[in-house]
Amino acid sequence: MSDEFITIATKEINDEITDLENILNFCANNDDVYQNAKKFQKHTHKIKGLAPMIGKEELGGLSSLLDIMLKKMIEGEKIEEIFDIFTESLHHMKNTIKEPNCDLSQINNKIKQLLSDHQ
């Protein structure tokens, strides 16, 4: 990918993460996250597609897991701890953009466990 594309895509991902944070700032608990699941999912879906294109495969993977969880919630499934998971995930997403070698395995495993509990 060209440097220009990487610069533009990185800015777009940062904007998407900021939008996720803005939505989360209006949430106080799991129920608020459920009510905003469609809004969250729109942003995680975009990050899921863009991140691998700029070499941020782990960020794409995290966004993909969040996207799956949000789709389950949109379909009416309640996932406990979603507020805490989102808060933690956003922290890691921001770090991944800043730090090239940020390890997302712990948060990914936590989300995978939650998803397996809801199958």
Residue pairs with C-beta under 8 A, 6 or more apart in sequence:
1 9
1 53
1 54
5 53
5 54
6 54
6 55
9 50
9 53
9 54
10 54
10 97
12 46
12 50
13 47
13 50
13 51
13 54
13 56
13 59
13 97
14 97
16 43
16 46
16 47
16 50
17 43
17 47
17 90
17 93
17 94
17 97
19 43
20 40
20 43
20 44
20 86
20 90
20 93
21 90
23 36
23 39
23 40
23 43
24 33
24 40
24 86
24 87
24 90
26 32
26 36
27 33
27 36
27 83
27 86
28 83
29 83
30 78
30 79
30 80
30 81
30 82
30 83
32 83
33 40
33 73
33 82
33 83
33 86
34 73
34 78
34 82
37 70
37 73
37 74
38 70
38 74
40 66
40 70
40 86
41 67
41 70
41 71
41 74
44 63
44 64
44 66
44 67
44 70
45 63
45 67
47 59
47 60
47 63
47 93
48 60
48 63
48 64
48 67
49 60
50 60
51 57
51 59
51 60
51 63
52 60
56 96
56 97
58 96
58 102
58 103
58 104
58 108
59 93
59 96
59 97
59 104
61 104
61 108
62 89
62 92
62 93
62 96
62 104
62 107
62 108
62 111
63 93
65 108
65 111
65 112
65 115
66 86
66 89
66 111
68 115
69 79
69 82
69 85
69 111
69 114
69 115
72 79
72 115
72 118
73 79
73 82
77 118
79 85
79 114
79 118
81 114
85 107
85 110
85 111
85 114
88 107
88 110
89 107
89 111
92 102
92 104
92 107
95 102
96 102
96 104
